[in-house]
Amino acid sequence: MNAFATLISPVPAVTIRPSLFVQRRAAAPPAAASSGPALPVSRGSDAAGAAPLFYSDDKPLPPLASQGDATGLVAGLRSAPDHSARKALVKEQLRAIGFEWLGYGSFEDLQGGLRPLSVLVSYAHEAWVRGYFSQRHHQVDTRASDVPVSGLPLVWDLESLAQSQCRQPLQAETEAPDTAGRRRMLLDEMEASGIRSGISFRLATPGHMHEHTFIDLMSSAPGRSWIAGATVGRALMLGLSVHEHVSRNVRKPVAAMRGQDEPLHAKSPISPTQQSILESLLRGLGDKEIAYTLGLSSHAVDYHMRQLRRRFGVRNRVQLVSAAADWQP
């Protein structure tokens, strides 16, 4: 079995362990953007055209909870003194395997498209990422549909993207000229920005079947024959390490994702019980430990956790911990 997906057949078949990720990064903003990574989204609904929330790995890291098992790059990022040191460490790892940029973002799978939720800009080219989404390049980028649902890594270059665009069916006949023109612009801006090849992964969010994390490594090197088995494996390890670091330590934006201009916590006070639960989360306690410490039933803790996720506009425990770290009573 071919260990990684490619957009056209001529790429060497290499057998490696199937990856957890998949996805892509995309084109540059207006012709002036110099280069950088962005993440793709399928065409589809109006929601898929919404801009994501942008955030950075530049805040002080939260107190250590259970980080004793961190090793390699994850441990290095955790022990780095500041954002600049973390960025330098990731960039060094990227260069060592032939890439310049790393994009990281979360998306919600809607019917007919992916809605961008949040994008980390620390290891990407921020101007490029913002331009990519402001121009809604993700609506015409074919990489999202080319990525296999199995989670295998996707290897691509400009030539394979162009061939993929030719194979993709256009939308309604009245929209075809516009779609074709936007696809050409996407590739032209990638070339102008020095983005010529890359590898992309997708990771499902546990407990949220319609939410995915996308990681994309991009290079200025032409062609994709250089992205062989060893490079794919190292790229996967780098992407997984960044994902683990972000999941454990990086505070994501707390704005609600369902059409609200501001999170619910900005509109109403939090009860003393919920304040205690947030403080317990920051201390790294699990639900059973929180129930025991606060003298609550497990059902009561579960109820308050659901209310807190709704209040902060987040979807899972990791995001709620990030929200609690940013929250001020």
Secondary structure, DSSP 8 states (H G I E B T S, - for coil): --SSEESSTTS--------S--------SSTT----------S-SGGGGS--EEE-S-S-----SS-TT--HHHHHHHH-SSHHHHHHHHHHHHHHTT--EEEEEEEEEETTEEEEEEEE-TTS-HHHHHHHHHTTGGGT-THHHHS-TT---EEEEHHHHHHHHHHS--SSTTTHHHHHHHHHHHHHHHHHTT--EEEEEEEEETTEEEEEEEEEEEES-SSSTT--HHHHHHHHHHHHHHHHHHHHH-------SSS-SS-GGGTS---HHHHHHHHHHHTT--HHHHHHHHT--HHHHHHHHHHHHHHHT--SHHHHHHHHHH---
